[in-house]
Amino acid sequence: MSDGNFNRQLLPKTELSSGLRAGKAQMRTKAENSFKKIIDEFLSEESEERKESMKRRFMELLRG
């Protein structure tokens, strides 16, 4: 008798879940590249270290 719990490892791989992961990865890459372009365009006088710090923080927020 099943209690509603099951091991997801026993289920077959679905193209839907792998497609969602691929889509998220593509959008994360696009967001990262777009943010870098914006920083370079609007904050050209900032130091490279500051730009990298902003980019790292953006990526942390994006993942979180």
C-alpha positions as CSV (number, residue, x, y, z in Angstrom):
1,M,0.0,0.0,0.0
2,S,1.5,3.3,-1.0
3,D,1.6,6.2,1.4
4,G,2.1,8.8,-1.5
5,N,5.9,8.9,-1.1
6,F,8.1,7.6,-3.8
7,N,11.7,7.6,-4.9
8,R,12.2,10.1,-7.7
9,Q,15.2,8.0,-8.9
10,L,12.8,5.3,-9.9
11,L,10.9,7.5,-12.3
12,P,12.0,7.8,-15.9
13,K,13.8,11.0,-17.0
14,T,11.4,13.4,-18.6
15,E,12.3,15.8,-21.3
16,L,10.2,18.5,-19.5
17,S,12.4,18.7,-16.4
18,S,15.6,18.7,-18.4
19,G,14.2,21.3,-20.8
20,L,13.3,23.5,-17.8
21,R,16.8,23.2,-16.4
22,A,18.3,24.0,-19.8
23,G,16.0,27.0,-20.2
24,K,16.9,28.3,-16.7
25,A,20.6,28.0,-17.5
26,Q,20.2,29.9,-20.8
27,M,18.3,32.7,-19.1
28,R,20.9,32.9,-16.3
29,T,23.6,33.3,-18.9
30,K,21.6,35.9,-20.8
31,A,21.0,37.9,-17.6
32,E,24.7,37.7,-16.6
33,N,25.8,38.9,-20.0
34,S,23.2,41.7,-20.1
35,F,24.2,42.9,-16.6
36,K,27.8,43.0,-17.6
37,K,27.0,45.1,-20.7
38,I,25.0,47.5,-18.7
39,I,27.8,47.9,-16.1
40,D,30.3,48.5,-18.8
41,E,28.1,51.0,-20.5
42,F,26.9,53.0,-17.6
43,L,29.8,52.6,-15.1
44,S,32.7,52.9,-17.4
45,E,34.7,55.0,-14.9
46,E,34.3,52.4,-12.1
47,S,37.3,50.1,-11.4
48,E,37.3,46.6,-12.7
49,E,37.3,45.2,-9.2
50,R,34.1,47.1,-8.3
51,K,32.4,45.9,-11.5
52,E,33.3,42.3,-10.7
53,S,32.0,42.7,-7.2
54,M,28.7,44.0,-8.5
55,K,28.5,41.2,-11.0
56,R,29.2,38.6,-8.3
57,R,26.5,40.1,-6.1
58,F,24.0,40.1,-9.0
59,M,24.7,36.4,-9.6
60,E,24.2,35.6,-5.9
61,L,20.8,37.4,-6.0
62,L,19.9,35.7,-9.2
63,R,20.6,32.2,-7.8
64,G,19.0,32.9,-4.4
